[in-house]
Amino acid sequence: MNYYFVLTLSLLGYMTVWFIISVIKKRNDVADIAWGLWFVLMAWLSFLISGFLLKRFWSIFWYHLYPYSPRNR
């Protein structure tokens, strides 16, 4: 699945929920705060979706820890 499609759907769902909350509370600043927080959440979501964290973990493991395992002595 395309990353942009997932991010767009998550933005649509996230902002819809916060819009409904702001209408119920009759406060527009709730939606404004959610909009600002979305940029941070979108950065983390795109980072996690890309799989970079998992690839980085395994590259660090194999490069640094595997040479010292008992099987390699």
BELTABEL-V639042 format. One record per run of one state. SS is the DSSP state (H for helix, E for strand, C for the rest). FROM is the first residue (numbers start at 1). TO is the last residue. Records with the same first field share a line. If there is no record, write none. Layout:
# BELTABEL-V639042
SS: FROM-TO  FROM-TO
This chain:
# BELTABEL-V639042
C: 1-2  26-28  51-51  69-69  73-73
H: 3-25  29-50  52-68  70-72
